[in-house]
Amino acid sequence: MDNAGFIIPPNLYNFLKFVSLVLLPAAAALVITLGTILGWDGATITAGVITAFDTFMGLVLGKSSSNYKQSDPENVGDLVFGTDEDGATIIKRVQINKENPVFNVGSRLNLNVVREVDHP
């Protein structure tokens, strides 16, 4: 079993982060402000519920971010590319820079992408 835990997909993570950092705090402030102006007795409770949910979302997003960082494998080498005589992009070589790397079937492999410039 993968010990990284759950990871929220990047697009969903970015949306939820915006909701958690911008929208929910603004909604809580709006409820408190309007509730005070309009004399609404439930404003404090409602803002508290919004804030509690926002805090929980922060926990979930933080855990997902931590899991993502832990699951990100280190770079083991370079993927070197350039252009052929027709100007098409080609992969020239994969250069492993780590001594005795262990590759597991189905695991991820990170390589730095490097452009090799041919000098005429």
Buried (B, 14 or more C-beta within 10 A) or exposed (E): EEEEEEBBEEEEBEEBBEBBBEEBBEBBEEBBEEBEEEEBEEBEEBBEEBBEBBEEBBEBBEBBBEBBEEEEEEEBBBBBBBBEEEEEEEEBEEEEEEEEEEEEEEEEBEBEEBEEEEEE
